[in-house]
Amino acid sequence: MEKKNLLFKLAIGILVSLSVAGCSNNDEDEPITPASKPVPGIFVLNSGKYEGNNGSISFCNIDKNTAVTDTFSIINGRGLGDTPNDMILYGSKMYVAVYRSNVIDVIDLSGKSIKQIKSTSSDPLLPRHFTAYNGKVYVSLFDGNVARIDTTSLAIEATTTVGRNPEGLVVANNKLYVANSGGLDYNKEIGYDKTVSVVDLSTFKEIKKINVVTNPVNLVKDNQEDVYLVSMGDYKNIPNTFQRIDSKSDAVTTITETNATELVSTGNTLYMMYSQYDANWNQVISFISYDAINEKVLSNNFVTDGTTITKPYKIGADSSGKYIYITTSDYKNNGDVYVFDQSGKKVYQFSVGLNPISAAFVNIN
């Protein structure tokens, strides 16, 4: 873990290549960090080692063609915390769920922390995942609740109870869908959860639970307001499963044409990563694009330029859906980020911190 008083010159030593063409190190005394006015760039959240207290945020400056591995510590004079799990850009702020540190860090687009949201009770906050809708940010809390954050006061204004150990969440048809994993009970008699909670946004109360395949984790929606869900199973007898929820009827359909372990929606198209291991423990990866409107596979490899990605970890997209990113991790060394356009051609590649888990794109056309 880097010390809080990390010297600026040391930060310069970790500048890495951002573009496909590559770039040289910068030897100036000033670090390459976001300016007070947001510049085109990509913030990358790195979860670090579990209980290692070494979470970080990298920043990739598109204009200067450079990247800094831990810009958060440089700008704020402190570490981000222990095991950050998700980051969302909404309006002019970024919200970071720092799971093991029990805090939500709110950051402006220069990379500066402007507030830490902490628990107002003796119960830990345990924030996991975000979604945003109609001026509010919603965050799943691993104690079985979802919190609603007011984006003006930057405070939790309400919480509601859902299922066990909620993970991903998304708003569709004015309802909040929350994946209840039950992950902390994997070795108990009760086992994993296998429900998705439906929360009415006007009352902010759970109105029903939908039964799905065991251990639901990831949720996205398409332009038709259908919700797509990945359940991870029990990693033994119950396989990973790709499902769709009709948000009008809340009926669940298992999609058998393809599968996913990670996915992101760009509206009409889902980009998915399916990672499995063969009998020799070799990782077998598919990068799938899926037509969510016509319900069919577009490609079993949306990476069209021959780029090889070793140890892919997470997949995501910018808010416009113009860029798709894939991160890498071997859980021991710093990872990389690959950014592709919608044609599947690599636009950027750069190194970041340990276990890059999420990204936010700022002012990139």
ABEGO torsion letter per residue (X at the ends): XBBAABBAAAAAAABBBABAAEBBBBABABBBBBBABBBBBBBBBBAEBBGAGABBBBBBBAAAGBBBABAAAAAAGBBAEBGBABBBBBEABBBBBBAAAGBBBBBBAAGBBABBBBBABABBAGBABBBBBGGBBBBBBAAGBBBBBBAAAGBBABBBBBBBGBBBBBBBGGBBBBBBAGAAAAABAAEBBABBBBBBAAAGBBABBBBBBBGBABBBBBAAGBBBBBBAEAGBABBBBBBBBBAAAGBBBBBAABBBABBBBAGABBBBBBBBBBAAGBBBBBBBBBBAAAGBBABABABAAGBBBBGBABBBBBAAGABBBBBBBAGABBBBBBBBBAAGBBABBBBBBBGBABBBBBGBX
